[in-house]
């Protein structure tokens, strides 16, 4: 925690308990200090079911009794404890991220400040959003109509379409890609920002071919043209094209993030706020990106309150880029904010100003939850 933000906190804020709770389909992490203050992070149920033993057995034990104000240090401590560095990857870092976000919520509540203010200071109160389609296989005409519906319902000025067949491509997917790219620009108009995400579908020649077509149609970035761990191939695509290449959502290594930026593989860097281990690690990536003059547009893995974690991240990062992905509270987590509807209006969403994450959970939802315990070791 930054020294100037510690003025809002007591001299110590020791963690007494961290529990994982379920109420129906909803799962959340609750951190409690020795003084009885709490912080909560809602979890995507399908993620937490798979990683619960890691969270309970490898992440939580290293944090009990620690000072919550040292959250950046504590994330590094967890990584080293019990040789957890050997477990690095999505399961370990998602488990860490949910606990970290709950700790940040605790800190914000105690400090009576929103998380973004504690993580360096708020630089904006609203976020311009884009909606991402998850569709593949439908016709170009159907997809353009769907993209238009996303714009109509939210006022968003940007959308993202999917290309390829996800980690591979076929003749049919390529025909769809080429028709969709030109149809989207023609039908949506020049005033709409269009992003394209291939989810690692192409080899280098096809990525370059598709990339040139994206350039001709003024698409703003080309996300994951090649498989995410094909670093040299992605760099070859970036070198051959003018369109910015976006990526980084699958990365869990800080050193690898540095390599991707140092070698100009990505011109838009996209740490996933959960996959990469939380807000404090992702902030480090944003600061590195700022030093070389590129945007850090966080990837949102969706579910639970992922959109809210994005908003708090965006509130304190200057170089987030023009639009942020918005998925909304699709799981229906029972929260409310007095300062934000948590929904976009004319393509903008207000970032909550209340302490912590800026939302309150339904008290009956919290009191009716049962704690999840690890299996015997």
Buried (B, 14 or more C-beta within 10 A) or exposed (E): BEEEBBEBBBEEBBBEEBBBBBBEEBBBBBBBBEEEBBBBBBBBBEBBEEBBEBBBBBBBEBBEEBBBBBBBEBBBBBBEBBEBEEBEEBBBBBBBBBBBBBBBBBBBBBBEBBBBBBBBBBEBBBBBBBBBBEEBEBEBEEBBEBBBEBBEEBEBBBBBBBBBBBBEBEEEBBEBBBBBBEBBBEBBEEEBBBBBBBBBBBBBEBBBEBBBBBEEBEBBBBBBBBBBEBBEBBBBBBEEBEBBBBBBBBBBBBEBBEEBBEEEBBBBBBBBBBBBBBBBBBBBBBBBBBEEEBBBBBBBBBBBBBBBBBBBBBBBBBBBBEBBBBBBBEBEBBBEBEBBEBBBEEBBBBBBBBBBBBBBBEEEBBEEBEEBEEEEE
